Each structure stands twice: as C-alpha cells, then as structure tokens.
Amino acid sequence: MYYNSLLLPDILQMIQEKDENGLHEFCEIFHPANCAEVLQSLNANDFWYVMSCSDKQSRMNAFSFLDLAKQAEFMSADQEDLAVQVSVLEGMAPDDRVDLLSRLDNDHGRQLVSQLSETEQHTVRELLSYEEDRENNAGSIMTTEFAWLPEHLTAEEAIVRLRKQAHDRETIYYIFILEEEHRLRGLISFRELLLADPEVKLTDIMQRDVVTVRVSDDREHVASEIAKYDLLAMPVVDSQNRLVGIVTHDDIIDVLQEEATEDAHRLGAVEPLEDSYLATSILTLVYKRGVWLILLLVAAAFTVNVLQRFEDEMSKHVWLFWFLPLVIASGGNTGSQSATLVIRLLTLEDMRRQETIRLMLREFMLSILLGGGLGLLTFLIARFIWMDEPEVLTVGEAPLMLKSSVVGLTVFLVVIMGSVTGALLPLVFKKLGMDPALMSNPLISALVDFFGLLVYYAVATAMLA
C-alpha cells in the first residue's frame, strides 16, 4: 500500500482541480499495478474521470490489475457516457471480459455488450453459454484469441500471416494448425517456426500428438494437465475436435489460487467466499460461517451425550476428568493432520484403488508408531503427576500404575482411530464425487472427539471394573 498512501492525496487534488494533463501523466509513467493500487481507493465517478484522462492502452492496463470484485464495482456504476467503460471492455481478453460481465446487473451488462462489435458480441455470448452450462469448466476460463494457421502454408508464409494477427492474440507462443471446420491438426511453437527452413511446410514440422481438454472438463483437471505437461497454454476442443479456445497459464494461476483459497476455507469449516474477506458483507460472512458452526454444534452435542452417560464412572474416578482434554486433543490433532495430508494429496493427483489401499495401510502403520509414542509419553506424564502419591491407596481406589495405563492406552487407541478416520473420510467423499475439502479439520476433530470419548469410556470401564 506504499503507492496508495504516497500518491492518493495528490490524485484527489488533481481530480478536484480537473488537472487532466497531470492525471494522464500519472497513468503514463507509473506501472499499471501501482496505478491500480491507488485508483482502487477512489469512488466510481472519480475513477472513471481518471480513466477518461488517460489513453486507451494505459486505462486498459491499469484496469486489468484491479481484482474482479473491484472491476465489477466500477463497471456497475452508471455513467452518462459509456464510451470509456466500453473502451476498457473492448481491451480486455475475452475470458476476463466474460468473467466481469457475469458479475454485472443483466440490464447494465447488456447495455455495455451492445456497444461492442458484432464479432465481440458473438464471442461474449459463446463464452457466457459455457459459464451457464457449468461454472467451473474449461469453457468458462478459456479465451478465443489464439493464434492459428492453415496447414498448407510454408514457414515463411506462416510468419507473414502470423504478423497480421499477433496484435490481438492472447499469446503467439503456441500456433495451432487447423484444417477445415477448425479441426485441430497440430501445433508449433513460435520458436520452432522462426528457426524452420522458410520453404518447409507446416505439416512437416508441426507436432501432431497434441494434448487437449474438452470444453466440459473441470478446470482443476485443466490445471493438472497443464502442470503435468509443462505447457504455457492448453487447447480446448469440442466433441468434434474443433478448436474453440485456449486456457493460458495466467488463467490457471488464478484457478489454482481460487481453489487453494476454497480448500483453505473449507479446511477451516467456512463456506468459500466469492470475494475477498473485506469485500464480503457481514450477513454473507454470518451465513458462510454459521452453517458450519451449527453443524459443529450438533456434532458437539453428541459428545455431551457421551459425557452424560460417562458421569457415573467419572464420579467414581474423578481423575478421569483431569486427562479428558489431553485425550480429546490427541485424537483431534492426529485426525486433522491426516485429513490435511490426504486432502492435499487428492488435490494434486488422482488415486487408484491400489494406491488408496497403500495409503490406508501406510496411515495405519504410522498411527501405531505415533500412538505408541504418544501413549507412552502420556503414561509417563500421568506417573509424574502422581509422583508424590503413595502406591498403597485406600480400599476401592485404583493403583497408580493402573490409572496411568488407562490414560496411556486410551491415547494410543485414540491416535490410531483419529489418524485412520482423518485419512479415510476425505477418500470416502472423493469416492462419492464430493469435494474432499468438505471434510474440514473442525469437523474431523468433532467426530474424533465423539469416538475418542467412547474409547475412553470403554477402556476405563474395562480396566477399572
């Protein structure tokens, strides 16, 4: 926020004084990201006034560095003259333009789209249709501004043709070779094209085995494919293998950030936020957090019920209460660790049946080692607590060694149960076609607390009978 605090007062003064030259110079000399940092603090009218003072390229660059929520806020503002808003919209990449339009009021969005060229209007309608069919598919994040060439050209002819279309393409690093009806035949990188013999045919130097995704493929799958094959852009084809767009690496970075944020929210038992935390209304936050808190409250109510049934045993052996937080924490912490590791693994790769079995066996063996260590440590802690107690106790009271063993054995079993539960439940959710991240750490802890108390009750009842 360095530039914001430094330049914002000057910008506000220039707006007040109608210093168009000064505002133009500001947009011209500062990096667009720094301009956006300052401009996002303005109200909509002041923002569009600054934009009107700058040239088209500068305003387009600065606008692109605003986050989507702020873009929608500014673009939603009613202006007497739509020319500046339309010029910004025209300069946006098709996929970014559609993301923005989908957040606007329908009437205002249609009004802006009507000012675009016929070609751009058609592109907007096409991309919007993919978003309506499925919000998180490849079609919703692809751009239609890709470089392509017919297959009959030579390398020299291809460079001449490419020069004419390069200025309005998202990227020209990959050039796609198409046959009739836009069916994908192959691709060639710009580097390979430049280094090729001028007279060689594109069909002789193009890569024929092209990795593609379908329009309907989930965007997480697209991200994993781009990462797997180390691509800068992924071609998107329809059911007839016609190239309809590409997903670029910068869009995938946005997808990965969104998915990581969603997973982080869900792991913390919060419904994912569509906007940033500060841009989200209080009522929305209450709903997003309240749903999970109610669910966790209900889960905790079952734990209360177990404690109620455990009351008689607890009243006979009050010391069981002393170790209750330790027992519960051991299981919950272990379960949360396992769930976090497994959810991250499922996010990065698909698990086959054999790998799933191997994972569960590995987690079980690990839980035995962890449980053994923590159980032994708990036993020693209990012995230390009772260090000054006499070994010979009153009639009816359990020996110190037995009491320490109850707590140690319970922790051993609870750690095993927590670890296995934390690993198994995300796998079950994945198998059911649900997001494994829904199995949040607080929910895992609540479930393990419930079962941990049952184990504690069973061990204490059996050993102290």
N, C-alpha and C positions, 0 to 999 in steps of 0.2 A: 504493500500500500504506500510505498515511498513516493511514487509519482502523484498519487491521488492527493496526499497531504501537501505536497510541494506546489503542484500546478493548479489544483481546483480553484483556489481563490482568484488566481489570475484569469482563468477561463470564465468564471462567473462575472468578473468585472468586464471582460471583453464582450460577453453576451449582453450585459446591461448597456454598454456603450455602443453596441452594434458594430463592433470592430471586425468586419468581415475579413479584411486582409490578415489581421492577427490570428484569427481562428483558422483561416486557410493555411497559414504558415505553421501553426501548431500541428495540424493534421498531416502536413507535408514533411516536417523534419523529424518528428518523433516516430519511433517504431509503432506499428498498429496495435501491438499488445499493450504498450504503455498508454496510447491514446484511449483504448477501450477501458483500461483501468480507471482513467479519470472520468470518461464520459458516462460510465455506468452509474455514477453518483448524481447525474443530472435528472431533472424531470423530463417527461417525454417531449414537451414543446421545446425546451432548451436543447435537448439532444438533436432533434430534427433541424433546429436552426443551425447548429454547428455543422451538421451533415450537409446542409444546403450551401454552406460557405466553402466546402471542400470539393475537390474534383471527384469524379465518379470512382476512380481506382482507389483513392485514399479512403473514401467513405465505405466502400465495399470491404476493404482490408480491415478497417477498424471494427466494422460491424461483425465480421467473421470471428473476432476474438472475444466477443461477448458470449456468456453462457446462454443456452437455449431459452431459459426462463426469462432472462433479461431481454433477449431478442424479441420474444413474444410480447412482453410488456410494452416495449417501444413500438413494435409494429401494430399492436392493437389500438394505439392511440389514434383518435380521429384527427385528420389533418385536412384543411381546406384544399390544399394542393397535394395530390398523391404522387406527384412526379418523383420526388426524392425517395419516397418509400419504394416505388416501383423500380427505380434505378438500382436500388440496393438489392431488391428481389431478383432483378434480371442478372445481376452479377454473381449470385450465389450458385454453387453447384446444385444440380437437380435434386440430389438426395437431401442436402441440407435445406433446400427451399421447401421440399415437401414436409420435412420434419417440423419446420416453422409453421407452415400453413395449417398443419393438422392441429396446432395449438391455438389457432385464432378462431374467433367467432365466425360462424359459417357465412353470414352476410358480408362481413368485412373481408374475409378471405376471398369470397367470390368476386368482390369488387376489385381487389388487387389483381387477382388472376386475369380478370377481363382486360386489364391494361397490358398484359404480356402478349407477345407474338403468338400466332396460331400454333407454331411448332412447339413453343414452350408450354402453351396451354395443354396441348396434347400430351406432352411429357409429364406434366403435373397430374393430369387425370390418370395416366397409366400407372405412375408410381403410387398415387393415392389408392388406386384399386388394390395394389399389393398390400398396403398397410391395412386396408379394410378387411381383406381376406384373412390376414394373420399378422398381428402387430410385430412379432419378433422373427419374421422370416427374412431370408436373404433379399427378397424383393424390396423390403422396407428400408434397407440400408444401402442398396446399390445405386450407382449413378449410370446414366445412359450416355454420358460424354466420354466415350472410349475411342481410341484410335483404331481404325480398321482399314484394310486394303483388300482389293480383289486378288484372287490367286494368280491371275495371268500376267501380272506386272513383273518387270525386271527390278533389280535392286535400285538402279539409277532412277527409273520411273517412280518407284515407291517413295524415294526420298523427296522427289518433286511434289508428289501428291500429298505426302505427309506434311510438308511445309505449309500447305494451304489450309490444313485442318487443325494444325497443332495449337493455335492460339485459343481455341475454345474447347480443348480436351482436358479432362481431369489429369491425365498422365499420358505421356507418349513413350514411356519406358518399355511397355509391352504393346506391340502392334498385333492385332488379331487378323488372321487371314480368313476371309469368308467366301463362300460360294453363293450360288443362287438362294434367294429367300433368307439370306443372313445366316445360313447354317455354318457352324464353326468347323473349319478345316485344320487350322493350326495356329501357331503364334511364333513371333520372332521378336527378340529384344532389339531396342534401338541401337545398342552397341553392335550386335551381330549384323544389323542392316548396314551400318556405317562401314564396317570392316569387310563386307562382302564384295566380291567382284561386281562391277557395275552392270555387267551383262547377264549375270546369273538370275534364273527365275526364282521367285519367292517359294514356289513349291519344292525347289531343290534344297533350300536352306532352312525352311521353317520346321519347327518342332511339331510333330503330328500327334504325339501322345500328350494331350493337354488335360490337365487336372481341372475339373469343373464342378460346380454345385448347381442344384436346381433352385428355381425361384422360391419354391415352398420349403426349402431346407431351413432348419433352425439356425439363427445367426451364431449361436455358440458352436454349432458344427462348422460353420464357415470359418470362424476364428481358429478352431483347432486344425482345420485343413491348411489354412494359410501358415500357421506356425509349423505344422508338420513338414510342408514342402518348401518353407522359407521363401514365400512369394511376396511381391510388393502389391499385387492385385490378383483377385480371383475372378475368373469369368463366370457369369451366371447365365444359364441356358434354360429354355423351356422344355416341354415334353418332346418337341420335335428337334431338339438340339440346335435351336436358333439362339444366337447370342442376343440377349436382351439388356445386358448391363454388366458392370464390374463392381466388385467391392474392393475398395482400396485399403491400404494398411492403416491410414489415419482414421478411417471409419471403424476399423477393427479395434484400434486402441481405445476409441470411445466405447465400443461394445464391451471390451474387457473391463474398463473402468466401471461401467454401469453394472455389469454382472458381479464384479468384486464388491461393489457397494451394496448390491442387493443381498449377496451372501453374508456380508458383514452385518447388515441389519437383521437378517433372519437368524443368524447365529446368536444375536443379542436379543432375540424374541421381539423384534419390531418389524411390522409390515414395511416393505421397501417404500421409500419416498420418491415421488416423481420429480420433485425439485430439491434444491439444497435445503438443509435444515432451517436456515434463517429465512428462506423464501417460502417456507411452508406455513400455512395458517395454524394457529393454536388448536382450533377444532379438529383439523386434519390430523395433527400430532396426537391429540387425545384419542381419536379413533384408531390410528395406526398402532399406538402403544397399548391402548385399553383392551383391545381384542385379546392380545396375548396375555396381558396381566390377568384378565378374567379367567382365561384358560388355566394359567398357572395357579390362580387362587383355588379353582376347583380341584386341581391336582393336589394342592397342599391340604385341602380338606380331607382327602383320603388318608394322608399322613396323620392328621389329627385323630382320625378314627382309629388308626392302628395304635397310637399312643394311649387312647382311651381304653382300648382292650388290654393294653400292657400295664395298666395302672396298678393292678393287684401285685404283679411281680415287682414293679418298681417300688411300691410301698414297703415290700419286704426287704428289698436291697436298694436302698436309696443311692448307693454309689453308682448304680447303673446310669442314673441321670448325669453324673459327672462326665462320662465319656460319650454321651449322646452326640454333642457337636463334632467330636473327633470322628466318630463312626460315620456320621452323615457326610461330613466334608470329604472324607477319604473316598467314598463311593462316588459322590458328585463330581469331584475334581478329576478322578480317573475316567469317568464316563465322558466328561466334557473334552478331555484330551483325546480320547479315542475318536469321538464324533468329529472333532475338528480335523484330525489327520485323515479320516476316511472321506469326509465331505470334500476336502481339498483334492484327494486322490481321484474321486469320482468326477470332479470338475475338470481335471486335466486329461483324463483318459477313460475309455470305456473298459469295463471289467467283464472278462469272460468267466464262464462258470468255474473253470479250474483255478483262475486267479482269485475268484471270490472265496473258494474253499481254502486256498492257500492263505489268503488274508485273515480269515477267521481262525485258522489253526495258529497262525503267527501271533495274532492278538491274544489267543487263549494262553499260549506258552509265555508270552510277555506278561500277561496278567498274573500268572502263577509266580513268576520271579518278582514282580513288583509287589504283589500281595504278600509273598513270603517276607520280603524285606520290610515292608510297612507294618505287617503283623508282628514281626519280631521287635521292631522299634516300639510299637505300641505296648507290647508286653513289658519291655524294659522301662518305658515311661510309667506304666502302672506300678511296677515294682519300686520305682524311685519315689512315686507319690506315697506309697505305703511303707517307705523305708524305715520310718520310726515306729511303725505299728508292731506290736508283739505277734509272733507267729501263732501262739496259743491264744485263741479267741474265746469269747463267751459261747455258751451252748446255742446251736442253731445258726451261728454265723459261719459263712463260707471261709475256708482257708485263703490266705493271701495269694498263694500260688494258683488256686482255682479261679479266683476273681481276675487275676491278671491274664490267665489263659482264656477266660471268656471274652475279654476285650480284644486280646490279640487275635484269637481265632475268628472273631466277628469281622475285624478289619481285613483279615486275609480273604475271607469269603466275599465280603462286600466289594473289595477291589476287583476281584475276579468278575463278579456279577456286573459291576459298573463298566468295566472295560469291554466285556462282551456285549452288553446292552448298547453302549455308545457306538460300537462298531457295527452291530447288526441292524439297528433301526434305520440309519441312512441307506443301507443296502436294500432294506425292505421298501423304503419309499422310492428308491430308484427303480426297483423291480415293478412297482405299481404305476410307474410313469409320472411320479411326483418329484418335485424338487427336493433333493436330499437335505438342502439347507433349511427346509422347514423344520427338521428335527434339531431345533435350536439348543444351545447349551443350557439355558434355564429350564427348558422342558426335559432334557436329559437328566438334569440334576433333580428335578421334581420327581421323575419316575424312579430314579435310583434311590432317592430318599425314602420313597414309599416301600420299595422292595428291601432296602437296607434295614429299615426298622423291622420288617418281617423276619429277616435273617437274625437280627439282634435278639428279637423276642424268642425265636426258635432256639438259638444257641443258649441263651440264658436259661430258658425253661428246661432244656435238656440237661445242662451241666449243673444247674443249681437245685434240681428237683430233690 
